[in-house]
Structure formats: structure tokens, C-alpha cells
Amino acid sequence: METPARIAATPDALDFTVENVEKALHQLYYDPNIENKNLAQKWLMQAQVSPQAWQFCWALLSPDKVPEIQYFGASALHTKISRYWSDIPTDQYESLKSQLFSQIACFSSGSKMVLTRLCVALASLALNTMPEAWPGAVAEMVRVFQEEGGGVDGRARCLALLELLTVLPEEFQTSRLPQYRKGQVRGALGREWGSVCPLLQQLLRRTDSPGAVKARVLRCLSSWVLLDVPLSESEGLVHDCFSALPDPELFDTAVEAIVNAISQPDSQRYVNTLLKLVPQVLALQEQLREAVQNGDMETCHGICRIAVTLGENHSRTLLEQVDHWQSFLALVNMIMFCTGIPGHYPVNETTSSLTLTFWYTLQDEIMSFESDKQAVYLQVYRPVYFQLVDVLLHKAQFPSDQEYASWSSDEKEQFRIYRVDISDTLMYVYEMLGAELLSNLYDKLGRLLTNAEQPTSWQHTEALLYGFQSIAETIDVNYSDVIPGLIGLIPRININNVQLADTVMFTIGALAEWLADHPVMLSSVLPLVLQALGNPDLSVSSVSTLKKICRECKYDLPPYATNIVAVSQEVLIKQIHKTSQCMWLMQALGFLLSALPVEDILRNLHSLITPYIQQLEKLADETPNPSNKLAIIHILGLLSNLFTTLDISKQDDESADSSAPPVKTAPPPPGPNPVVVVLQQVFALIQTVLSKWLNDSQVVEAVCAIFEKSVKTLLHDFAPMVSQLSEMLGQMYGTIPQGIGGGASRSLMDQFAEVLFCLNKHCFSLLTVWLKEALQPPGFPSSRVTAEQKDNFSQQILRERVNKRRVKDIVKEFTLLCRGLHGTEYAAEY
């Protein structure tokens, strides 16, 4: 007898015997060799779909086999029925059904995993035969399992029936039925609810039903309501689910069933049923309060899910029931309680985050009513949303320093994401509450910072600032009359904590556009930013804020430029910041220098860049090694980021708008562009570096980035550098030539097309000559293309001066010809 490993390698229909399947299963489960396991698994998958599966699967279900073997037999049955239904003769349907019923009865007291697979197999058979070949399938299932017999006790038969009824809708959801059949079967299943509902109600309401049976009933209900069972038809059972909530054993499954039932899209049609559900949800408030007091997070979570699901899915329907406005307001207040549940997310509570989307939904619905109705709703709900802001800002507060220090990094990250969600919610709520919200926050912050009697917790101050920042980041606050007051308050904050300092920085950054219109206030906040720049713990917030200020307020910064450059140079030399923040800092300095007179730009550039040039000269002399490679890439990165934003053209996009105020611009600079001056000074040094690192793609990319960023910023001013750069590019390209003929990855073809397209657009007459010369030599770029094909390629390229997509297609087609792949299946995937 061959080993299963050999069998797996050379499958033969005759080898799919019971004995071989058992051997392969043993190998799959117990062989320590991973290769043998993989071979066994491959062979077993083939066995499962083979015609022989019909013979061995029943044998594998024999009571004397171990559950793993029985499970494979049941799985094979399901595979054959669900995927190869057309192979089963119609006269076999009845015997197959009887065998499955019999096996399920046998396993109702056996292995749970085997029982489930057998139920799934019978469910698949039912779906394939409903409604024509097996009308009333569910009614028959209920009848068969309720009959006495088979020596199986009633409780086990009941559980097996419930398992079968539970997997039936689940199998429908994942089945491979064609679309027209799906519609037919869904309708048939809907009609079968009449057989399921009374059974579930009876079992749930019987006082002598064991907990395990009731839990299975609730799971079964969850499964059926996903078939869009009308809420009016499941109303009684949903009420029974509420009755099950006080039982800890049934709580989770009852919650799931209620949530599934009321979140079905169709359920909003049943207004009366929904209105009856509201008091039932409100009645859970006592259980919710007890759970909060006892620190029972699971119960809090479950009750909150029910309240939020009802509110989120049916807020419009319930808002429209004006006679019941008080009960819906009570539901909204219950959800507010869940939002403000005591404790810090995610350590002491995990419930509040569930409620945030509800507040979006409710606001959307209120704002979508016509204006007269909207005014009525706003009168009721604006105070609710002001309360929500208070609750959210309380939830956004950091815990005590001691408690926060005890949190894991994962908890801190979850809290950060939670605060971002709160920030997004506040930004959204602003649409409803408007300027009054900013005034409200400003008043609170003012009282907090000017109350000398009561010591202020930094957490409270930080949360209020965070609220400001959330709104100012995305909303135009230029018209707000509270911002000058806020800017005036910021220097009064006792910044004694990293989190608070971070938020102060981000708040200043969020107000950068406002500062551009009110430059007199810069002197209040800029010293704070420059001071924070020296603190590595504030790296991201301080650098990003300086970058925003330099970008938005650059024409008002010349008086501060010397100081900004000096502080920036100091932190760069001390290496306080990580690489990415160093790059942002260089971008900030580029914006800043752009607004200065040319001689000031050159002077500042000289002091800023000289230390790096000296370092680069030293590195250029050293023998290449990994550490000096990183240093070279870092310096080249600093230069390219500086040149990205150092733009003295002063062309402001808004200047084209005649209604905009006049843009503050300096007179055009005389002489060459400062960036060109610097590039010309360092060009020879860059070439020296490049000559040593020409085969290192990362260094080459860093060099290219400098010139790419410079060209984009300088445009026509780059002209004096073109000939030198072209020579350098030729040197780089010549070191590792790439082409179209097959010497480069096909992923690079789009870049080749870009180059050809640009040359064709701007240097048409020269490209005509160059293409002819380049493609002249026989066998170039590939011996697979004829002179006629090369000529055809040239003509196609030269014709396309507008459609870049078409040029990419032409290049793609030509490279496939060069590689001998044109027309192959492999090429089709490309």
C-alpha cells in the first residue's frame, strides 16, 4: 500500500478509498513534517471532490471513527451537495435526505462539530430542492425531529433541530445559488417562518426549557431575521428577547438577536412595532446603571448596542412620530448616558465609542427636514448637542499622569484613535451649533484660566483646547470673534505637561490661516513654538506647527526670520528631531526664506547649508559603507526638502481672483535664483558623491530628488543647470542602462512612456531624429523586432502628442514584442 504522501503526489481515482482517506487524515493531523501535511491536505481536497466521495463519506461517519475522521466525512458530503448538486440524480434526492436525517439524529448526542457539518449539508440539500422538489422543507424538519424514536432523548433532538434551523439561513447567505434561484429560495424561506416562529416562541417561553436550549433559540432567531423576516412577524419573539436580558447566560445571544432584528433595512416600515420597542429599551436603564456601578463592561456594551441600533437605524422614523417626541428624546438621553459612561476609554470602559455614529445620523436627519420642521427639532435638540460637546470633551480628557503611565502602548494608541473620532464628531456638530459653539468653549476656557481660587487640572484645559483645535483645523474660523481672545489666553496656560504642550502646538497650527490675516498676533504665539522646537517630546507638533505658520504667514515673518533660522539651525545641529521632522523643518525654512530679499536668502542659505556641505565633502572622501550612506541620504534629503518650498516667484494662486485683497509680494529679484546659485556651488560635490555611489539606487534616488524638486519649484529659472544635469543623468543612465527591449522590469514601462511623451510634446523635431538614430542598429533594442515594427513604433509615438494613456499602451505593446510575449496569456495579465 502506498503512503498518502505518494498518493497525494500521484492521485488516481482508485486510490480514494476509506483506508487511504483515513491515512491521509492521520498524516494531516499528526505528521510533524510540514511538507507531508501539505501533500496530505492537497490529496484530501481532491478526494473530497472525487466521485468516490459518495462511497467513503458515509463510511467515515461510522460511530467507531474518531471525530476528526467523521468531520471530514460530513464536510465531504456538504461539498458534494453544495458544489456538485447537478451531478446528483433526482431519484436520489429522497434517499439522500433520509440518510442525512438519520445521521443528524445519530450525532445529536455525539460530536458537536460533526453535527453542525451534517446540518449544513442537509441545509444545502434543502436550498437546492426548495420550493419545487421539497415544498414545506422546514415544516418537515420540525415534524421529523419532534417525533419520538431513534432512542435519542428529547433535549438532544431539540438542540439538533435548532442547530439545523440556525444553519439554514446562514447557508443561504453563503450559498452559490444562481441569482434567479436566490430570489425563489428567499421567498420560500420567508414562507417557512410560519413553521419556525411558533416553535421558537414555545421553547423560549417554557419555564422548564434548559438555558442551552434557550440560547440556541436566540441564535436561531438571529439567523432568521437576517432573511428580512418582517419585524411585525418577529415582534413577539423580540419582546421575549428583552425578557431574556436579565439572565447572564442568555444576555449576549439576546442582545445579538434584538440588534439583528431591529437593524434590518425593512424594519422601518413597521412604525407601530418600533414605537412599542422604545419603552422596552428605556426600561433597560436600571440594568445599565447597575452594570456601570458594578464595572460590568459587557452588560453596558450590550445594552448600549441595543439603544444605539434602534436610534441609529430609525432616528428619522421616530423623529417623525411627533406625538411620541418625549419618548424618543428619552432614548436620545439614554444614548447620551452611554456616551458619557464613567471611566477612561479603552481601559475602564469600551461602550462610549459605539455611540458616536448615532450623533452623526441624528444630526443628518434633523438637518434634512424642511426649514420650518427643522426649526422645531433644533429647538429641542440644540441643547442636547451642547450637552454632547461637554460630554465628549470630558471623555477626551487624559487620565492622571500616574494612571496614564500604567497604560500599555496599545491602550494609549486606542485612546489616541478614540480622541480623533471625538475630534471628527465635534467638527461635524459645529455644522449644527455654529459660532455659538466656539463662544461656549472660549467662555469655559477663559473661566478656567482666570479662576485663581480653584486650581486647574491640565487635563481640563487640554480637552477644551482640543475642542478648539478640532473645529479650527477644518472650519474657516476667520470670522470668529473669539479667536483673538483665544490667542491671548494661550500664553497664560501653565504648560507643565507634554500632552498639553502638544495640544497647544496643534491649536496654534490649526489657527495658522487666521494668523496670516491677523499678523499682529504672531508675536504672542511664535515664541512658544520656537521654544517647543527644542523639546524632542514635542517634535511632531512643534515642527508641523512651524511649517504651517511659515507656509501661511511667510510674508509677515521677515522680522522674525533671523530668530527662526537660528533656532532651527540649533535643533538640526543637535539632532533633536527624527529624519521626517528634519525634512518638515527644512520645508518650513524654505517657505520662510521665499519671502525674504534675495541677498537675505543667500546669506541665510549660506549659514544654513554650509555645515551640511562640509559634512558631505568629508563623506564624499570616505570609502562607501552603510553608516556614511545613511548620512549622505539624510543630507541630500534636507537639501531637496528645502528646495521643494523655496520659491521666490511669489505667484499666489489667489491673486487671479479680482475680489481677493491684494497679495503681499516683494519686487521681482535681480540676478539668478538663489536655489540655482546653491545648486551650482554644490553640483561638483554631488557629482563626486554620485561617482562613488553610482551603483546604489537609494543614493541615486536621493540625488535625483534634489533636482526633481528644484525643477518643479524653479521651472524656467532652472535653465542655467539644464546642460549639467543632462550630462549627469546620462552618466547615471549609462551605468545601469534599462530600455524597453527587455533589459528592465515591465513595471518601469510607464516611466519610459512619460519620458517619450514629454520629449514628443516639447522637442518634437529632435525626438524624430533621435528615435531614428537609436532604433537604426540591427538587433536593438531586441532581435525579436523587425525594422518594420521599429519604424511602426516610431511613427505611433510621434503621432501622440496629447494622449499620454495611448503612449503608455504603445510602449507596453512594443516591449511585449521585444520580449517575445505579445499575444501570450502571461501578457494578458500585464
N, C-alpha and C positions, 0 to 999 in steps of 0.2 A: 504493500500500500504506500502510495507516495505521500510525502509530508504536505501539509497545507501550503507551506511556502512554495513548494514546487508546483502544487496545483494552481496557486494564485498566479504564478508566472506563466503557466500554460493552461488556461481554462478550457475545459472540454465539457459539453453539456452532460455527458455521462458521469462526470465527477461530482455533480451537485447532489450528493446523497446525504442522508441524515447523518451518517457516520462522519463524513468529511466536513459537513457544516459544524458539527459538534467539535471536531478537532480544530477547525479554524477559529471558532469562538474561544476555545481554551487558549489558543495562541494569542488571540487579540487581547484577552484579559490578563493572562499570566506570563507570557513570554517577556523576559527582560530586554530582549533585543528589539530596538525601535523599528529596525528595517523589517523584521519578521512581522511585527504588529501591523505596519503599513501594508505589507503584502496581504496579510490576512484580511484586513479591512477592505482592500480593493476586491479581493476574491469574493468576500461575503456580499458586497454590493452587487456584484454580478450574479451571485446565487439568488439574491432577493428578487431580481427582475427576470430570472430564467423561468421557462415553462415548468421546470421541475419543482419550483417553489410550492405549487399547489399540492405536490405529494409530501414534501418534507415538513411544511409548516404545521400541518395537523399533528404529525408525529412528534414534533418538537414541543407541542403543548401538553404532551403526556404528563400525568401527575407525578411520575417518578423523576422528571427532569428538574434541574436547578432553575431558579427564577430567571437567570441571565439567558439561558437557552430558550425558556418559554417566551421570554420577552422578544427574542429575535423571531420566533415563530409568529407571534402576534403582529410584529412590525411588518414581516414579510406579507402577511395576509392583507394588512392595511395598504401596503404599497401596491399589491396586485389589484385590489379593488379600486383604489383612488386613481391610479395612473394607467391601468391597463383594462379598464372596465369593458371596452369594446371587444376584448378577447373572450369575455365570459358569455357562453350561450344563454339565451333567455330561459331555456328549460332548466338551467342550473340555479336560477335565482332563489327558488323556494328552498332547495336543499341547503344552499349556502347560508340563507337566512336562519334556517332551523339549527344548523351546526353552530352558528355564531351565538344564537340564543342559549343553546346548550352549554357552550364553553363559558359564556358570561356567568351563567348560573353556577357552574363548577368553580369558577375563580372568584365568585362573590365573597367566599370565605378564604381566598388564597392571597397571592401576591397582588398588592395594590397597583404596582406599575404594569403588571401583565393585564389586570382587569381593565385599566384605563385604555391600553392599546387595543384590546378586543372591543371595547365600547366605541372607540374611534373608528375601528374597522366596520362595525355594524352601522354606525352613523353615516359613514361614507356610502355604504350599500343603500341605506335609506334615501340619501340625497340623490343617488343615481337612479332610483326607481320611483321617486315621488314625482307627480301625483298619479301617473297612469298605472304603472306596474304594481305599486304598493300604496293604494289610497288608504288614508287613515293609519299611516305608519306609527305615529306617536300613540294614538289610542290603543293600537295593538301592543306596543311596548308596555304601556301601563297595565293592560289586561294580563299579558303573559306573566309579568313579574308580581302581580297581585294574587295570582292563582297559587294555591298550596301545591307542594310537590317538590320532588328532587331532593328531599332530605336537607334542604338549606333553610336555616332559621329566617324568620320574617324580617328581622332587623338587617341582616346581611343582604337579603333580596332587595329591601327598600333602598339601602345605600347603593347597591349596584344599579338599580333603576335610576336613581338620582344622578349617578355618575354618567349614565348613558344619556339622560336628558340634558345634562350640563354640557357634554362634549358635542352634542348635535348642532347647536347654533355656532359653536366655536369652529367646528369642522366646515360648516357652511361658509364662514368668513374667510377661511384659508383655502377653500376647495378650488380646483382648476376647472370648474364647470364653465362652458361657454356662456357668453353674456345673456343670450335668449333664455337658456336653461336657468341661469341665476334668478331671473325675474320670475319664472314659473315656480321654482322651488321656494323662493322667498314668500310668494303668495300662499303656497301650500303650507309652509311652516306657520305663517300667520294664522291660518285657519285651524291649525293644530293647537294653538294656545288655549283653546277651549277645553282641551283634554288635560293640559298641564296645570292651568291656574287652580282648579278646584283641589287637585292633589296637593299642590304646594301649600295652599291655604289650610287644608285639613291637617297636614303634618306640622305646620308652624303653630297652629292654634291648640293642638292637643297637648294637654299638660303632661302626659306621660311620654311625649317624644323625647328621646335622648338628645343631649347637646350636639353630638356628632351629626345626627340626622338634621337638626335644625340648621346647623352651619352649612351642611350640604344643600339644603333647601334654598338658603340665601344665596349661595354661589350659583345655583341653578337659575334663580330669578335674575341675577346679574347677567348671566349669559343670554337669557331670552330677551331681556329688554333691549339689548344691543341690536335686535332684529327690528327695532322700531315698533314694538308692541305698543298700541295706543295707551297713553297714560291713564285714560279713563277706565281701561280694562284691567290695568295693574294697580289701580288706586287702593283697593282693599289690601293687597299684599304689601304695598309701600307703607301703608299705615301700620301693618303688622311689623314691618322692619323697625319703625320708630319704637314700637313696644319692646323690641329685642335689644335696643341700645343699652339699657341698664345692665344687661348680662355681659360681664367682661369676656366670657368665652365667645359670644356672638358679635361683640361690638364691631370688630374690623370688617367682618363679612357683611353686616347690616349696613355699615357706612357705605361700603362699595356698591351694594345693591341700590341704596337710595340715590347715591350720586349718579350711577349709570342710568337709573330710571328718569331722573329729572333733567339730565343733560342731553337727552335725545332731541334732535332738532325739531321733531314733530310735536314734542310735548307742549310747546307754547300755544297750540290750538286749544288746549283743554284748560281754559281760564278758570272755570269753577273748581277744578281739581287743584290747580296751582294755589288758588285762594285758600283752599282748605289746608294746604301744606304749610302755609306761612305760620299759623298759630302753633302747629306741631313743631316747627323749627324753633320758634320763640320759646316754647316750653322746655327746650334743652338748655336754657341759660343757667338754670340752677346746677345742672350736672356739669356744665362748663366751668362755673365759678368754683365748684368743689374740686374739679380737676386742677384748676390753677393753684388753689390753696395747697393741694397735695403734691404739686410738682409733677402731675401725671401728664407728660407731654403728648403721649399717644392719644389720650381721650380729647385733649384740647385740639389736637391736629384734626381728628376725625370730625368733631362737631363743627369746627371751623370750615372744613371742606364742604359739609352739607349746606351751611349758611351761604358760603361764597358761591357754590354751584347754583343754588336757587337764585341768588341775587344777580350773578353774572349772566346766566342764560336767559333770565326772564325779567330783567330790570324794566325794559320798555313795556311789556305786557302789564306788569304790576304797577308801574307809574301811571298807566292809562286808566287803571281802576280807581278813579278819583274818590269814590265812596269809601275806599279802603286805604286812603293815603296814610293814616296813622299806623296801621299795621306794617306797611312797607317801610315807613320811617323807623319803626321799632326794629325791623330786620336790618336796616342800614346801621342803626346804632349798635346792634349786636355785632355786626361785622367790624364796626369801629372799635369795639371792645377787643375783638380778636387782633386788630392791627396794633393796638396799644398793649397787648398782653404783657404782663410784667416779665422782666428778665432780659438778658442780652442775647440777641441772635448771633451765632447759632449754638451758643453754649448752654444757656438756660431755657431757651425756647426756640422752636422751629416753625411756629404757626404763623407769625405775623406776615412773613413773605408771601403766603398764599393769597393774601387779600389785595395785593397791590393792583392786579389787573382788574379787579372789581371796580376800583375807583376810576380807572380809565373808562371802563364800559359805562358806568353810571353817568359820568360827565358827558361822554359822547351822546348818550341817549337824550339827556336834558338839553344839550346844545342843538340837537337835531329837530326839536319841536319848532313849530312856527312861533313868531316873536311873542304873541300875546300869551300863549301857553307857557312858553319858555320863561317869561317874566314871573309867572306864578310859581313855577318849580324853583327858579333861582331864589325867590323869597324864602322858600323852605330850606333849600339845600346849600346856599352860600354860607350860612353859619356853620353847617356841617363840615364844609370843606375848609373853613378857617380852623375848626377844631382838628380836622385831619392834619393840617400843617403842623399844629402844635404837637400832635401825637407822633407824627413822622420825625420831627426834629428831636423829640425826646428819645425815640428809638434809634436815631442815628448817633446818639451820644456814645462816646467811648466809655468803657468801664474805668474803674480806678486804675492807676498805674500798676499797682501791685497785682490786681486781677488780670489785667491785660498781659502782663509779663508771664503769667502762668498759662496763657493760651498757646495751643500748638500753631505752627505756621499755617496749617490747613484751615484752622478756625479763623485765624487772622485774615486769610485770603477770602474765606466765605463772607466774613463781616465786611471786607472791602467791597466785594461784589454787591452785597446787600445794600450798602450805602450808595453805590452807583444806581441801583434800582430806585432807591428813595429819591435820589437826585433827579432821575428821569421823571418820577411821579410829580415832584414839586414843580418841575419845569412845565409839565402838562397842566397841572392845576392852575398855574399862573394864567393860562388862557381864559379860565373862568373868573378868577378873582382880580386879575389885572394889577394896576398900580397900588391898589389898597393893600395888597399882599406885601409889597416892598416896604410900604409905610409901617405896616404891622410889625415886620421883622426889625426895622430900624428902631422903632419905639422900644421894643423889647431889649435890643442890644444897647441902646442908649441908657435905659434904666439900669441895666446890668453893670455897665462900665462906670456909671456915675454914682452908684449907690455905695457910699463909703462905709455905711454901718454894717452891711451884710457882705461877708467875704464871697467872692465869685469863684465858682469852680471853673477851671479852664475848659472842662467838657461842655458846659452850658454855652460858654462864649463861642467855642469852636463849632458847635452844632448850628448856632444862629448864623455865623459867618458862612458855614457850609450851605445853608439855605440860600443866602445871597448869591454865593458863587454858582450854585446850581442854576439859578434863574439867569444871572448875568452872562453866563457862558454862551447861551444860545438865544437870548432875547435882547432886542435892541433897547437898552436902558438909558439911552441918551436924553430922553425927555424927562426921566425921573428926577423929581426934586429932592429925593433923599440921598442920592449918591454923593453930593458934596459933603453932607453930614457924615456919611459912612466913611469916606476918605479921611475926614477929620477925626473920626473915632479910632481908626486903625492904629495910629501912633500911641494911643492911650492904652492899648492892650498890653497886659503884662505877659509877654511871650516867654513862658518858662517851660515849654514842652514841645517836643518835636512835632507831634500831630497838630497842635495848634499853630505852630510856625508854618508847617506845610500848608494848612488851610488859608492862613493869612497870605502866603505867597500866591496860591492858586486864585484867591479872591482878587488880589491886585492884578494878576494876569488876565482874569476874566473882564476886568474894567479897563484894559489897555486901549480899546477903541474910544471909550469915554474920555480917558486921559488925553488922547490926541486932540479932542475938541475942547479940553479944559487944561491946557498945559501948565497953568499956574499951580495946579495941584501936584505936579510931578515931584516938586521938592519935598512934599510930605511923605512920599512912599519910596522914592528911589533909594534913599539911604538904607531903608530896611532890606531892600532887595540885594544891594551890594554887600551888606553885612552878612546876609544869609548865604551869599555865594561862597563864603569861606567855610561853610559847615557841610561836611560830606553827607550828613544825615538828611540835609535839605537839597541834595544835589538836583534831583529831577524837578522839584517845584521851583527852586530859585533860578535855575538855568532856563527853564521853559518860560518863566515869567519875564526874565530879562529879554529873552528872544522876542516875546510878544510886544514888549514895550519898545524895543529897538525897531521892530517892524512897523508898528502902528504910529509911533511918535518920533520917528527919526529926524524930522525937520525941526523939532523942538529940543533935541538933545545936544546940539553943539556945545552949549555952556557946560554940560556935564561930561562931555566926551573924554577929556583927559583923565578924569577920575574913573570912568567906566573901563577905559582901556587899561589903566594902571592896575585896578583890582582884578580884572580878567586875566591880565598877564601873570599876576602874582599867583592866582589859583591854578593856572595852567602849568607854571613852573614847579609849583609844589605838588602837582599831580593829585589834586584833591578829588577830581571827578573821574568817572569811568569814561571809556572811549566815546560812547554815544553822546554823553553830555558835553564832552570836549568839542565834539563836532557841532552840536547845537550852539555852543558858546561862540565858536568861530562864525557860524551863520549870523548870530546876534551882532557880532562885531562888524561883519560885512554890511548889514543894514545900517548900523551906526555910522560907519565911515562913508557910506554912499552920500550922506547929506553934508559932508564937510568940503571946504575948498580943496582943490587938488593938492596944493603944497602941504596942507594938513594931513590929507590922506597918505601922501608919500612918507611924511615924517612918522606918522603912526604905524604905517605898514613896515617901515624900516625897523622900528623898535620892536614891533610885534613878531616879525618874521626872522630877524637876524639870528636869535638863539637857535631856531629850528634849522636854518640854513647851515650854521656852524656844525650842528649835530649831524646833519645829513652829509656834510663834507667828510666828517670823521667816519661815519658809517660807510660811505662810498669807498673809503680806502681799505676797509676791513675785508677779510675773507668771508664770503657769504656763509651764514649759519642761521638756525631757526630764530634765535633771540634778536639778532640785528635785522632780520627780515620783518618781524613784528614792529620794530621801532621805525623802520623805513615806511611801512604801510601806514602807520599812525601819522607820521609827519606829512606824507603825501595826502592823506585823508583830511588833515587840518587845512592844508592849502586849498584843496578842491572845495571844501565846505565854505571857506572864506570867500572864494571866487564865485560861489553859487549865488551869493546875495549882494556882493559888492558891485552895485550897478549905478553908475553916475549919469545915466541917460535921463533920469528924473521924469520919465514918461509915466504919469499916473493915469490908470485906466479911467478914472472918474473925470479927468479933465475934458473928455469928449462930451460930457453932459453939460449943456449950457446952463441948466438950472442949478448945478452944483456950485458951491462957493469956490473962489479962485484957489488953485492949489499952490502951496508954498514951494517954490522951486528956486534953485540957485541958477545963476547965469551959466551958459554952456562953458565947460572947462577948456582952456587953451592947451595945446600940445597933446602928446599921446595919452591914452588912457592909463591910469595908474596900474591896473592889472597887467596890461601889456608890458609896462616898464619892469614890473617884478618878474613876469614870465621870461622876458629877455635876459634878465640878470641871472635867473636860476636855470635857464634852458641847458647850458653846458653841463651843469651839475646833474640835472635829471638825466641827460644822455649818458653821463658816466655811470650813474646808478643803473640805468637800463642795460648798458653793455654787460654789466656783471650779472644781472638778473633776467636776462632776455628769455631764458627758458622757464622762468617761474610765472605761471599765469596770474597769480594773485598780485605780484608786484607790477606786472604789465597792466593789469586791470586798474590798479591804483594810479599809475601814470596816465593811462587813458582818461580816467575820471577827471583829473585836473583839467585837461584840455577840453573834454566834453562839456564840463560845467562852465568853463571860461568862454567857449564858443557860444553857448546858449545865452550867457549874460551879455557878452560884448557884441555879438552879431558882427556888423560891418567894421567895428573898431578892431576886430581880431586880424584884419588884413595883413599887418606887418609880420605876423607869425606864420602865415599860411605855408610859405615855402619851406621853412624849417620843420614845421610839423609834418608836412607831407613826406619829407625825407625820413623823418623818424618813424612814421607809420610804415613806410616802405621797408625800413630796417627790421621793424617788428614782424611784419608780414613775411618778409623773406626768410626769417629764422625758422618759422614753422608754417610753410605755405599750406593753405587749406583749399579751395577751388570748388568746384561744382562737380567735377568728373568722378568723384568718389573718394577723394582724399580727406573728406571732412564728414562729420556727423550730419545726418539729414536734418537734424534739429536746427542746424545753422543756416539752412537754405533761405529762411525768411530774411535773415540779415543780409545775405548776398543780394536778394531781391531789392531790399531797401537801398543798398548802395547803387545798384544799377538804375533804379528808379530816379534817385536824386541826380545821378550823373546825366541821365537822359533829359531830365527836366531843366538842368542848369548848364550842361556842357554838351549839348546835342551833337554839334559838328565834330567835337573832339572824340566823343564816345563812338561815333561812326567809324572813325579811323582806328581807334584803339581796339574795338571789337574785331575789326578785320585783321589787324596785325596779330592780336592774341590768339585768334582761332585758326590762323594760317597753318602752323606746323602740323604735319600729319600725325595722327595718334594722340593729339592733345585736344581737349582735356581727357579723352578716353579713346581707346582703339575701337570701342563699340559703336561710336557715332560716325556717320559718313559726312563728307564735305557738304552734301546737300542738307543734311539735318542741322549741321552747324550754321549754314547760311540761313536756313529757315528760322532758327533760334534768334540769330542777329536781327533779322527783319521783324520778327514778332516783338522783340524788346524795344526796338527803335520806334515801332508804331505806338507803343503805350506810354503816353506822357501824362496821363490823368488818372488812370485806374490802377492803383497800387496793388489791389487784390488780384487783378489779372496778371500783373508782372510776377507776383508770387506763384501763381499757378503755372506760368510759362517756365519759371526756374525749376519748379517742382517736377514738371513733366520732363524737362531736359536732363535733370540729374538722374531721374529713373532710367532714361535711355542710356546715359553714360554708365550706369551701374548694371545694366542688363536686367533691370527689374520691371520695365514697362509692361503693363498688362498682366502682371502676376498677382496672385491672391495677397501676397505679402505687401505689394504696392498699394492694393486696395485699402488696406488697414491704415495706410500712412496719411 
